[in-house]
């Protein structure tokens, strides 16, 4: 590849990519591109600390392909991407020595681990005479700036949404630069293959490519397809897992292949073309992500500690056998099992089914929400340090603006309401595919002759329920009633 190089003696700018693997609407990239200096883009594989880098094995698969896409995209700008691994400060100091760089730019992170690293790095670099600048762009709002009237942070969503609306439209996204000035000499780079991010034996991600194409180009195309299609009727359709009515943008957002500002901007000017209810409902989902980060920023222990400490005394049960049945999609409740198997096959689960599966683990099985959060962060391609934790606490009743604990989803009724023809269950629980629709969500109530016609023997082809929901519901309510305070 032929590159335009810098003049001798012109010190380069280090452009540190993290969870912003894109060229579009990238403020750190714009600062580097307009500096007039050569740019050395870098990605550092940091030690595994909560929030830094991919959250689990499924997201490592995504990261591999996303970095490959970013390398290719940077090539079109007359540039490249240096891969290094290790402690960020040590890596940056070594790159400074190798390149003579006097400036480092990056886009801010908002998770506790990321903030801790960035704060330390910025201080030490500046103390040593290096210009270190960070930029916004990963969120639509800065958690330090959106405050309540009393000067505090928001603990419920509706006032947060209203304050967000009243703060004015988010800034317009900026376009990608047309080229970057390359340095005279490129530092050495790890090979992406040497990081071994992809599963091999076994390749449990073999079906991921059937659903996903990581990278910025795919993210922008997916946004366009959604705006042109599923956004119309989104407010209703989004709850039905067998209907292609969601944006599927969450994995791209998780690693920053697309910015929330670019997504928001795409919903501007649609009045009259798409019902307002659909636009507002979608925007509220985007802002719910913002609210999750608002929580994490102001309550850094969100992953391990209950937002509402009343739940610290909740009498969770330890049941490894039932936890494994839930993880493997073998609970005997088809809508739960379909969701858990979709998660394993595609690294993703429909949002409505996430709530059903989470409710089942927490309330039917009385297993600590942290167990579910840990499983999701390892198996979701869209694992997010704020949303994953906040949403699990929401279902558990212990989070900010949480669903009341006594709101216990009936997995049978939820299945019948949101997957009425059983199409979702038939896709992911194929052993039930021939079962009559009347019993697709309650095979344990099907007469023997109906089961025989469908080729099903309960306990052999498909498990009997691992708990009786009615009994489990009463047990959950009793456990909640045992807490000391009314809260």
C-alpha positions in Angstrom: 0.0 0.0 0.0 1.4 3.4 -1.0 1.1 6.0 1.7 1.7 9.7 1.8 4.2 10.3 4.5 5.0 13.2 6.8 7.9 15.6 6.6 11.0 14.7 8.5 10.9 15.7 12.1 7.1 16.2 12.2 6.0 14.3 15.3 2.9 12.2 14.9 -0.3 12.1 16.9 -1.3 8.8 18.5 -5.0 8.0 17.9 -6.1 5.5 20.5 -9.1 3.5 19.5 -11.2 1.7 22.2 -14.9 1.1 21.9 -15.2 3.5 19.0 -14.2 1.3 16.1 -15.4 3.6 13.3 -14.3 6.5 11.1 -17.7 8.2 11.0 -18.6 10.7 13.8 -15.3 10.1 15.6 -14.2 13.2 17.4 -10.8 11.9 18.4 -10.2 10.9 14.8 -11.2 14.3 13.6 -8.9 16.0 16.0 -6.0 13.8 14.8 -6.9 14.4 11.1 -7.1 18.2 11.4 -3.9 18.5 13.5 -1.8 18.7 10.3 0.4 16.0 11.7 0.9 12.3 10.8 -1.4 10.0 12.6 -0.6 6.6 14.1 -3.9 4.8 14.9 -3.6 2.2 17.6 -5.7 -0.4 19.4 -4.5 -1.8 22.7 -5.7 -5.1 24.0 -5.8 -4.2 27.7 -5.7 -6.6 30.6 -9.1 -8.1 31.4 -10.7 -5.6 33.7 -14.4 -5.1 33.8 -15.5 -2.9 31.0 -12.2 -2.6 29.1 -12.3 -4.3 25.8 -14.7 -7.2 25.0 -16.7 -8.4 27.9 -16.8 -12.0 27.0 -15.9 -14.7 24.5 -18.8 -13.9 22.2 -17.7 -10.3 22.0 -14.1 -11.3 21.4 -15.4 -13.0 18.2 -17.0 -9.7 17.2 -13.9 -7.7 18.1 -11.7 -9.8 15.8 -13.9 -9.0 12.8 -14.4 -5.4 13.8 -10.7 -4.7 14.1 -10.2 -6.4 10.7 -12.9 -4.1 9.2 -11.3 -1.1 10.9 -7.9 -1.9 9.5 -9.4 -2.2 6.0 -11.3 1.1 6.4 -8.2 2.9 7.6 -6.4 1.7 4.6 -8.8 3.7 2.4 -7.6 6.8 4.3 -4.0 6.2 3.5 -3.4 4.8 7.0 -3.3 1.6 9.1 -3.9 0.3 12.6 -1.2 -0.7 15.1 -2.2 -3.6 17.4 -0.5 -3.9 20.8 -1.4 -5.6 24.1 -0.6 -4.9 27.7 -0.9 -2.2 30.3 -2.2 0.9 28.4 0.2 3.3 30.0 3.2 1.1 29.4 2.2 0.5 25.8 1.6 4.2 25.1 4.9 5.2 26.7 6.7 2.7 24.5 4.9 4.0 21.4 5.8 7.5 22.3 9.5 6.5 22.5 9.2 4.7 19.2 7.4 7.4 17.3 8.4 10.7 19.0 4.7 11.4 19.5 3.9 14.4 21.7 0.1 14.2 21.5 -2.4 11.3 22.2 -6.1 11.6 21.5 -9.0 9.3 22.4 -12.8 9.2 22.9 -13.9 9.0 26.5 -15.2 5.9 28.2 -17.8 5.9 31.0 -17.5 2.6 32.8 -15.6 2.6 36.1 -12.6 0.5 34.9 -12.2 2.6 31.8 -12.5 5.9 33.7 -9.9 4.7 36.2 -7.4 3.8 33.4 -8.0 6.9 31.4 -7.7 9.3 34.4 -4.4 7.7 35.4 -3.0 7.7 31.9 -4.0 11.3 31.2 -2.4 12.6 34.4 0.9 10.7 34.0 1.2 11.7 30.3 0.5 15.3 31.0 2.9 15.3 33.9 5.5 14.1 31.5 4.9 16.8 28.9 2.7 14.8 26.6 -0.5 16.4 25.3 -3.4 14.1 26.1 -6.9 15.0 25.0 -10.2 13.1 25.3 -13.5 13.7 23.5 -17.1 12.9 23.9 -19.2 10.9 21.4 -19.8 7.5 22.8 -23.1 8.8 24.4 -25.7 11.4 23.5 -25.1 13.0 26.9 -22.2 13.5 29.3 -23.1 11.9 32.7 -21.4 14.8 34.5 -23.6 17.4 32.9 -27.2 16.1 32.9 -28.3 16.8 36.5 -31.5 17.0 38.5 -32.8 20.3 39.7 -31.2 19.6 43.0 -27.9 19.0 41.3 -27.9 15.2 41.8 -28.3 12.4 39.3 -31.4 10.8 38.0 -32.7 7.6 39.6 -35.9 7.1 37.5 -36.1 7.0 33.7 -39.1 9.3 33.0 -37.5 12.4 34.5 -34.3 11.5 32.9 -36.0 11.3 29.5 -37.7 14.6 30.1 -34.5 16.3 31.1 -32.8 14.8 28.0 -35.5 16.1 25.7 -35.3 19.6 27.4 -31.5 19.7 26.9 -32.0 20.2 23.2 -31.3 18.0 20.2 -28.1 16.0 20.3 -25.3 17.5 18.1 -25.2 16.5 14.5 -22.7 13.7 13.7 -19.5 14.6 11.9 -18.4 13.0 8.7 -15.3 10.8 8.4 -12.1 12.4 7.2 -11.0 11.7 3.6 -7.4 10.8 4.4 -4.9 10.7 7.2 -1.2 11.7 6.9 1.0 8.7 7.5 4.2 8.7 9.5 7.6 8.2 7.9 8.0 5.0 9.9 5.3 2.7 11.2 5.8 1.0 14.6 5.6 -2.7 14.7 2.2 -4.3 15.2 0.9 -7.6 16.5 -1.0 -9.6 14.0 -4.7 -9.9 14.7 -4.5 -13.7 14.4 -1.9 -13.9 17.2 -4.5 -12.6 19.6 -6.5 -15.8 19.1 -9.9 -14.1 19.6 -11.8 -16.6 17.5 -13.0 -20.0 18.9 -11.6 -23.0 17.1 -12.2 -26.3 18.9 -15.1 -26.2 19.2 -16.1 -23.3 17.0 -19.2 -22.5 19.0 -19.6 -19.3 16.9 -20.0 -21.1 13.6 -23.5 -19.8 13.1 -22.7 -16.2 14.1 -21.9 -15.1 10.5 -25.3 -16.2 9.4 -26.7 -13.4 11.5 -24.0 -10.8 11.9 -21.5 -8.9 9.8 -19.3 -6.9 12.2 -17.8 -3.5 11.2 -18.8 0.1 10.6 -20.0 -0.4 7.0 -22.4 -3.2 8.1 -23.6 -1.0 10.9 -24.5 1.9 8.7 -26.2 -0.4 6.2 -28.2 -2.0 9.0 -29.3 1.5 10.2 -30.5 2.4 6.7 -32.4 -0.9 6.4 -34.1 -0.3 9.7 -35.1 3.2 9.0 -36.5 2.2 5.6 -38.3 -0.8 7.0 -38.9 -2.0 10.6 -39.0 1.4 12.2 -42.5 1.7 10.8 -44.6 -0.2 13.4 -41.6 -0.5 15.7 -43.6 0.4 18.8 -45.7 -2.8 18.5 -43.6 -5.1 16.4 -40.5 -4.9 18.7 -42.2 -7.1 21.3 -42.6 -10.1 19.0 -39.5 -12.2 18.7 -40.5 -14.0 15.5 -40.9 -10.7 13.7 -37.9 -8.8 12.2 -38.9 -5.6 13.9 -35.8 -4.6 15.9 -32.8 -2.6 14.7 -30.2 -5.2 15.6 -27.8 -2.3 16.1 -26.9 -3.1 19.7 -23.7 -5.1 18.9 -22.5 -2.4 16.6 -23.1 0.2 19.4 -21.4 -2.0 22.0 -18.0 -1.7 20.3 -18.7 1.8 18.8 -18.9 0.8 15.1 -21.7 3.3 15.0 -22.4 6.3 17.2 -25.6 7.0 19.0 -25.6 10.5 17.4 -25.6 8.9 13.9 -28.5 6.7 14.9 -30.4 9.7 16.4 -29.8 11.8 13.3 -31.2 9.1 11.1 -34.6 9.5 12.9 -34.7 13.2 12.2 -37.1 14.5 9.5 -39.2 11.4 9.4 -42.4 13.0 10.7 -45.2 12.3 8.2 -43.4 9.3 6.8 -43.3 7.1 9.9 -45.8 7.3 12.9 -44.5 9.5 15.7 -45.1 6.8 18.2 -42.6 4.5 16.4 -39.9 7.2 16.3 -40.4 8.1 19.9 -40.4 4.5 21.1 -37.1 3.8 19.3 -35.5 7.0 20.6 -36.6 6.1 24.1 -34.8 2.8 23.7 -31.7 4.7 22.6 -32.0 6.9 25.6 -32.5 4.0 27.9 -29.0 3.0 27.0 -28.0 6.5 28.1 -29.8 6.0 31.4 -28.0 2.8 32.0 -24.7 4.6 31.6 -26.0 7.4 33.9 -26.5 4.8 36.6 -23.1 3.1 36.1 -21.3 6.4 36.1 -22.9 7.5 39.4 -23.0 4.1 41.0 -19.8 2.4 39.9 -20.5 -0.8 41.9 -23.6 -1.5 39.8 -22.3 -4.8 38.5 -21.7 -6.4 41.9 -23.9 -4.4 44.3 -27.6 -3.9 44.4 -28.6 -0.3 43.5 -31.3 -0.7 46.2 -29.4 -2.2 49.2 -32.7 -3.5 50.6 -32.0 -6.5 48.3 -28.7 -7.3 50.0 -30.6 -9.6 52.3 -32.5 -11.4 49.6 -32.5 -15.2 50.2 -31.1 -16.4 46.9 -30.8 -20.1 46.3 -27.6 -21.8 45.0 -28.7 -24.5 42.5 -25.9 -25.4 40.0 -28.1 -28.0 38.3 -31.0 -25.7 37.5 -28.6 -22.9 36.6 -27.1 -25.2 34.0 -30.6 -26.2 32.7 -31.3 -22.5 32.2 -28.0 -21.8 30.5 -28.5 -24.7 28.1 -32.2 -24.0 27.3 -33.5 -27.1 29.0 -36.0 -25.6 31.5 -39.1 -27.2 30.0 -40.6 -23.8 29.3 -40.3 -23.3 25.5 -40.1 -19.5 25.3 -37.3 -19.5 27.9 -35.5 -22.3 26.2 -35.8 -20.8 22.7 -34.3 -17.6 24.0 -31.4 -19.3 25.7 -30.7 -21.4 22.6 -30.9 -18.3 20.4 -28.3 -16.7 22.7 -25.9 -19.6 22.3 -26.4 -20.0 18.5 -26.4 -16.3 17.5 -24.8 -14.5 20.5 -27.9 -12.5 20.8 -31.5 -12.7 22.2 -34.6 -10.7 21.5 -35.2 -8.1 24.1 -38.7 -9.3 25.1 -37.3 -12.8 25.6 -34.3 -11.5 27.6 -36.8 -10.2 30.1 -38.7 -13.5 30.2 -35.6 -15.5 30.6 -34.2 -13.2 33.3 -37.4 -13.2 35.2 -37.4 -17.0 35.1 -33.9 -17.3 36.5 -34.4 -14.7 39.2 -38.0 -15.4 40.3 -38.9 -18.9 39.3 -35.5 -20.3 40.2 -34.5 -17.7 42.9 -31.0 -17.6 41.5 -29.0 -14.5 42.0 -29.2 -12.0 39.1 -25.4 -11.8 39.1 -25.3 -15.3 37.7 -27.5 -14.3 34.8 -25.5 -11.2 34.2 -22.2 -13.1 34.1 -23.7 -15.6 31.6 -25.0 -12.9 29.3 -21.8 -10.9 29.4 -19.9 -13.9 28.2 -22.4 -15.1 25.5 -23.8 -11.8 24.1 -22.1 -10.1 21.2 -23.8 -6.9 22.4 -22.5 -7.2 26.0 -22.4 -3.8 27.5 -21.0 -2.9 31.0 -23.9 -0.5 31.7 -26.9 -2.0 29.9 -26.3 -5.6 30.8 -26.0 -4.9 34.5 -28.7 -2.3 34.7 -31.2 -4.4 32.9 -30.6 -7.4 35.1 -31.1 -5.3 38.2 -34.2 -3.9 36.6 -35.7 -7.3 36.3 -34.5 -8.3 39.8 -36.3 -5.3 41.3 -33.0 -4.1 42.9 -32.1 -1.5 40.2 -32.9 2.1 39.5 -36.6 2.6 38.4 -36.8 -1.2 38.5 -39.7 -3.4 37.7 -41.5 -4.4 40.9 -40.3 -7.8 42.2 -43.8 -9.0 42.3 -44.1 -8.5 38.5 -43.3 -12.2 37.8 -43.6 -13.2 34.2 -45.6 -16.3 33.5 -43.4 -18.0 30.8 -46.4 -19.8 29.3 -48.6 -16.7 29.0 -45.7 -14.6 27.8 -45.0 -17.1 25.1 -48.6 -17.3 24.0 -48.9 -13.5 23.9 -45.7 -12.6 22.1 -45.1 -15.8 20.0 -48.8 -16.8 19.4 -48.1 -19.1 16.5 -44.9 -20.6 18.0 -42.7 -19.6 15.1 -39.9 -18.4 17.4 -40.0 -21.6 19.5 -40.1 -23.8 16.5 -37.0 -22.1 15.1 -34.9 -22.5 18.2 -36.5 -25.6 19.9 -36.8 -27.8 16.8 -37.8 -30.9 18.8 -41.2 -29.1 19.4 -41.6 -28.0 15.7 -44.4 -30.5 15.0 -46.4 -29.8 18.1 -49.8 -28.2 17.8 -49.9 -24.5 18.3 -52.3 -24.9 21.1 -49.6 -26.7 23.1 -46.4 -25.2 21.7 -45.9 -23.1 24.9 -47.2 -25.7 27.3 -46.1 -29.2 26.0 -46.4 -30.5 29.6 -50.2 -30.1 29.3 -50.5 -31.8 25.9 -52.4 -35.1 25.8 -50.3 -38.2 25.1 -51.8 -38.7 21.6 -50.8 -35.1 20.6 -47.3 -35.6 21.9 -47.0 -38.9 20.0 -48.1 -37.3 16.7 -45.5 -34.6 17.2 -42.8 -37.3 17.9 -42.2 -36.0 21.5 -41.7 -38.0 24.6 -41.4 -35.6 27.6 -38.3 -36.3 29.6 -36.6 -37.8 26.6 -36.9 -35.5 23.6 -37.8 -32.4 25.6 -37.6 -31.9 29.4 -40.5 -31.6 31.7 -40.5 -28.2 33.6 -37.8 -28.0 36.1 -40.1 -26.0 38.4 -43.9 -25.6 38.7 -44.4 -21.9 37.8 -47.3 -21.4 40.1 -45.5 -22.9 43.1 -42.3 -21.0 42.2 -44.2 -17.7 42.0 -45.5 -18.1 45.5 -42.0 -19.1 46.8 -40.6 -15.9 45.1 -43.2 -13.7 46.7 -42.6 -15.2 50.1 -38.8 -14.7 49.7 -39.4 -11.0 48.8 -41.8 -10.6 51.8 -39.0 -11.8 54.0 -36.9 -8.7 53.4 -36.7 -6.5 56.5 -38.1 -3.3 55.0 -40.9 -2.4 52.8 -38.5 -0.2 50.6 
